[in-house]
């Protein structure tokens, strides 16, 4: 069944669309520049939203507008059905989104068992995150026909679109009209069963997929992979294989042994990883990379790549986390903010970071005050509960102290006053 957008079969997680506004400027004289290659959101693989300064002329809404390249399915022979370009495609062009039914880990396992019983020869799973997998077996679009190649002309990329992660195909090289489209499935194979590769390229590896122990570090959060599993392992093994070979490996390639970023050039990869993950555990790893980095030029580059805006969106998410980790999460954020070379008060005000931090400090202070007042009148409590309460109170106190010290530091920063630019009017031409 053809679908124009992915359908969430399993319960979709509630996501607030934290609007990341780019720094592009509207120009009536040169509309071709609106959110083009230099758009900050585009560089970070974030699509612009309704608040984009370029409005309807924004060129960074290809997922939302379904601006697909012209393609058509065809029968390849030994590989079955494939997809070929019906137009010339240049490197970097968006080809189309990978659509299907989005299921969670539990439903993925059930479907694999069901497809195994039915002896399905082909699988159409693609991983978005550790608990979101696209299944295009029954419902999908033309992208399900794109075959594997060990020397592909396309790649998959994860983009953040209105707060939701989506996967699209992009051209790796020039593709002439009539050429078959392909990408590297990067199969994660379980067991000894192998599937012969028929891509026919000079670099053909002979088979699809490698054993998990043989997988190369190219399995990353940035490069989604299809799942091929004729012999399913246990659920715990699946989770381990999906989680361990992704963001951690991407992060290890851009950090030193002490956890700091290797160079300023790695700030972009860090910001992209931060945009692409919703996992608390993964976010904590990324925050550690910021905390461990002391090179000012690297941290300035991170700030240039929407660093404060990304951290603000994570700060807003704190209320959705369990109370058991919420306070420690706030401390991790504050520690990361403490090391950033912020030179003006405008930066923390424009990103709304200072506003959220003030709320944290005020809320924790009022909470501690209320708890102190009530404890004077309350009856004695069990020792275990008292110890837990003391620990929580101490953590809250650290949030207040560290947060207030950071606010004091920011309040002493200089404030830059800029003369606002005069908005240009859009000329409308009457063609009647």
N, C-alpha and C positions, 0 to 999 in steps of 0.2 A: 504494500500500500504506500503510495507516494504521500509524503508530508513535507510541507514547506518550512516547518520549524520543529525542533525536538519537543517531544511530549514527555512530561515528567510522570512516570508511572508510580514510582515510589514517592514517599512524602518528600516534597521539596523543602529544603531548608529556607527559613525566612531570612531574606537579605535586604538590608536597607541600601538603597542606591546612594552611596556617598559620592556626590558629583565632583569629579576631578576635572576642574576647568583648565584648559590649556592657556598658553600665553599668546596665541595667535591674534592678529589684529585684522579687523574687517577693512577691506580695501575695495571701493567701488571701481577704481581704475585698473586693478589687477586681481580679478577674482580667481585666477589660476593659483594664487599663492595661499588660498584659504585652507588651512590645515593640510598642507602638503607634506613632503618628506621631513621637513624640519619641525613639524608639530610635536610638542613635548609629549602629548598623550599618545600619538602614533608611535613615537620612539619607544615608549613604555608598553606598547601593545594594549592600550586602553582606547576604546572608541569614545569619541566625544558624545555629549548628551545635549539636552535641551538648553543648557546654559552656555553652550559654546558661543564665543564672541562673533563667530562667522555665521551663525544662524543656519538657515536652510542651504546656504552655499558651502557649508562644511563638507570637505572631501574625506572625512574620517568617520564615515558611518556606513561602511560597506556591508557589514553584517546586518545592521538594522534595515537597510534599504534593499538587501538581497541583490547587490550589484555583482552578479555572477558572470564569469566568462561563458561564452557559448560553447556547449559541449553536447555530444550525442553518444549513446551506447552503441556498441557494435560487437559482433561475435568474433573472437580472436582465434578460435579453434581449440587447441589443447588447454588454454587457460580459461576457457569459457567466455563469459561476457566481460567486456572492458569498456573504457570510456576514452573517447578521443576529442581533441580540440576541434571546434568548428570555426576557429578564427586564430590568427597569430596572437601569441601571448608573450609578453616581455618579462624578463626576470623581476621577481618581487610582486608581480600582479596577484591579486586575490582571485582565486578560481571559484571556490564555493565553500559553504559550510558543511561539515559532516553532521547530518541530522539522523535522528532515530528516537528510540524510547530510552529515556534516562532512568536507570535503576540503581539501587544501592547495592552494597556488597552481598547482602543476604539474598536478594532477588537475582543477582548475577550468578551466584552459586546454584540456585534452583534452576535457572535457565540452562546453565551448562549441563546439569544432570539430565534435564529434559531433552536437550539437543543430543546428548550422548545416547540416550535410550532410542531416540529416533534415527540415530546414525547419520546425523547431518555431516556433510563433507566440508562445509564452509562455515566460518564463524565471522560475525561482523561487529565484534565488540571493540570499543576504543575507550581508553581511560581518560576521564577528565580530572578526577581527584581520587583519593583513596576510598571514598564512599559514593562516587558518582561515575557510572560507566554507561556509555552510549551503546545501545544494541540496535543495529539496523537490519536485523534478520527479517523481521516481519514488516516494520514500518521504517521508511527512510527516503532519501532522495537520490539523485543520480550519482552522488559521491560514493555510494556503496559499490559501484562497479569499477572503481579505480583499483587496478591490480598492483601487486608488489613488483619491485625491481631492485636488484642489488646495485644498480646505477640509475637512481630515480631522477625525474625532471621536476618533481614536486616535493614539498615538505609540509608537515602539519605544524600549526602554531596555535597556542592558547591565547585568547584575547579576553579581556574583561569588558563585557558589554552591559551597561546599566546594572552593574553589581554582580552579574552572573558570568561564570567562566564558560566560554564556547570555543569550539575547535574548528579551524578552517584550513583549507589547502591553499598554498601559495607556490608560485613558480620559482624553481631554483635556477632555471636557465631559460634561454629563448626557446619557445615551443612553436613550431610551424603548424599551420592548419592541417588537420588530418593525422597528426602525431598522437599516439596513445599516451595518456597520462598515467603516471606511476609514482609510487612513493615507497620508501622502505618500511615494511610492516614492523620491523624490530620485534618480531614475535618473542614472547616469553613462553618457552616450551617446557612442559613438565613430562617426566618419564623419558623413555628411549624412542618412542614413535617419532618418525621424521616425515616431513612432507617435501617431496621433490620440488625444486624451483625451476620454473620454465621461462624465466624472464629473458633469457637469451643474450644478456649483456656480456661484454668481455670480462667484467668483474664479478660474474655470477659466482655465488658461494656454494651452489649446488643444492642446498636445502634451505627451507624456511625455518628460521628460529634456531636458537642455541639453548643448551641447558642453562638453567639459572646460574650454575656455578661458572659457566663460561661467558656469561653476558659481559659485554664491554661497557665501559663507563658512559657510552653515548646514551644510555637509557636515562632520560632526564625529565624533570617537570616540564621543561619547555618543549620536549618532543614526545607527544603522546604515542603510545604503541598499541597495536592490536593484540588481542589475547587469543592464543591457540592452545587448547588444553584437552586433548583426547583422554588423558589420564589425570583427573583432578587430584591435587594434594588436599591436605586438611585445610580448614578455614584459616587456622593460625599460620600455616605455611604460605597460603595465598596472601594474607595480609603482610607477612614479612617480606615476600618477594616484591609486592607492589610498593611498599613504603621505603624500604631500605635503599633501593637502587634508583632513587629519583632525586629529590631535592638535596639530600645529603651529598650525593656525588657531584651535583652541580655546584654546591657550595664549596666542596673540598677543592674544586679546580680553581677557585678564585680567592682562596684564603691560605694563609700560612699555618704552620703547626700550632701557633699560639691563638689562632682564630681570627687574626686581623686580615683585612683585604690586602691583596698583593700589590695593587697599584691603583691610581685614579681611574684607569680604564675599566676596572672591575666594578665601579660604582653603578654603572648602567645595568649590568647583570644582576646586581644585588637588588636594585629597585624593581626590576622585572620579576624576580623571584618573590619579592614582597607583595607585588600586585597579584600574583598568580596563586597564592596559597591562603586557605582559610583555616588550616589546622593550627591549633594553639601550640602544639609541640614544635611544628616547623617554624612558626613565628618566633618562638623563643630562641631557636638556633640562629635565626637571622638577626635578632636583636643582639645576640652575643657578638656577632661579627661587627656590628656597629660599636658596641662597647669596647671591644678589643682593639679597634682601629684608632690610632692616635695621629696619623699623618693628616695634617690640616688640609692639604690639597685634595686628598681622597675624600675626606668628609665634606668639603665644599662642593665637590662634584656630585656627591650624593644629594646634597641639598638642592642643587640645580636640577636634579632629576626627580622633582616632586617629593623629596624626602620628608619634609614636614607635613605635607598633605597626606602622604601615606600613613605616617605615624598618627596623625589626627584620626584617620578612619579606623585605625586599630584601637585608639583610645576610646572611641565611641562604642566599639564592640565589647568593651570590658564589662558592661552591664549584662551582657548575654552569657558571660562565663559563670561557672559554679562558684559559690562563695569561697570554696576551699582553695581556689587558685587565683581568685580575682585580685586580692591584695598583693600577692607576689608578682602578678602580671603588671600591676600599676608600678611597682618598684622597678621592674625590668625596663618599662617604658621611660621612667624618670631617669634611670641611669644612662640609658641611651641618649636622651635629650641633653643630659649634663655635659657630654663630651663633644657636642656639635658646635662648630665655630659660627654661631649666629651673631651677626654684627649689628643688626638694627632691630628695634622693637617692632617695626612694621612686619617683619617676617613671621613672628609668632602670632601677631594679631591677625594678619591676612589669612593665615592657615587655620585659625581658630584653636590652635593648640593651647594657647594661654587661657582661653575661656574654659576649656575642659579641665585643665589642671587646677584652676581656681575652684571649680565645682568639687573636684576630688578632695582638695584640702579642706574646704568648708564642710563637706559631708562627713569626712572622717573626724573632724574636730567636734562637730555637733553630736556625732555618734558616740565618741569617747566621753563627751560631757554628759550625755544622757545616761550612759552606762555607769558613770561614776556616781551620779545622783541616785540612780535606782539601787546601786549596790549598798549604799548607806542604810537603806530602809529594808533591804531584802534579807531573808533568812539565810543561814549558812548553806552553802551548796557543796555537793560531793567533791572530793579532792580531784578526781579526773576531770570533771567539768570545769573546776576552778583553774586547773593547769592549762586546759585548752583555751579558756577565756583569756588568761594572762598572755598566752602566746599570740592570740589574735589581736589583743590590745597593743602588744609590743609592735606587731607588724603595722597596725594602723598608725601608731606613733611615728614609725619610720617613714611612712607615706607622707604624713603631715610635715615632718621636719625636712625631708628631702624636697618635697614639693614646694614648701614655703621658701626654702633657700634658693631654689631655682626661680621662683617668681620674683624674689628680691633681686636676683642677678639680672633677670630680664627687664625689670623696672628701671634699672640703672643704664640700660642701653639707650643709645641715641635714637631719636625718632626722625625719620626723613620725610619731609613734606614735598610732595610732587604736585605740580600743576597738572590737573587732569586735561587730557587731550580732548579737543572739540570733536564730537561725534560727527562723522560724515553722513550726509543724507543719501539714501539710495534713490537714484533717478529712475522714474518709471516712464517708459515711452509708450504713448498711445498709438497702437498699430491699426486702429479701426479706421 
